[in-house]
Amino acid sequence: MSVMTVDEVATFLGIEAIRVERLERERLLIATEKNEQGKPIFNSADVEKYKVLAERLGGL
């Protein structure tokens, strides 16, 4: 399982990091764990699935 940080997810999705954190808080993008600083860590496969779904629904 490959993991991604908030900044890596933001870059992959083409959005700001604060928006990634909001998506996680709202449980639209599920974090697998938290790092030492308390920031969410995401499974890369989940992020890819979220991107596909978001694009089908009209974009990010």
N, C-alpha and C positions, 0 to 999 in steps of 0.2 A: 504494500500500500504506500503510495507516494502522498506526501502531505504538502500543503501550501499555506503560507502565511497570509495575513490580511492584505499586505502590499502585493504579493504575488497574485492573489485572487483579483484584486482591483485592476492590476495590469492586464490579466487574462481576459477579464470581462469588459475592460475599457471604461471603468467607472472609478469614482474616488473611494479611497480607503474608508472614509467615514460612512459611506453608503453600504459597504460590505459589512461593517459592524452593525449597522441598523438592520440589514437583512438577517443577520445572525440573531439579534435580539428579538426580532419578530418571528423567528423560527421559519423563515423562508429559505434560508441556507443554513444547514445544520453543521455545527462545528463538532469535530471528533474529540477534541480536548482543548486545554488552555496551555499556553507556554509559561515561562517563568514570570513574565510581566503581566500575565492575566489576559493576554490577547488570544482570541480563538485561532485554532489550527484546523484546517479543512482537508478532507480527503479529496484528492484531485479528481477522482472519478465522479464524485458527487458534484463538484463544481462544473465539470463538463456537462453532466446531465442537466444541471440548473440552467446553463447557458443555452442548451438546445431547447429546453422548455420555454424559457423566456423569449427566445427568438420566435418560437411558434405562436406565442401569445401576443406578439406585437413589438418585441424589443425590450431592451433593458432600460 
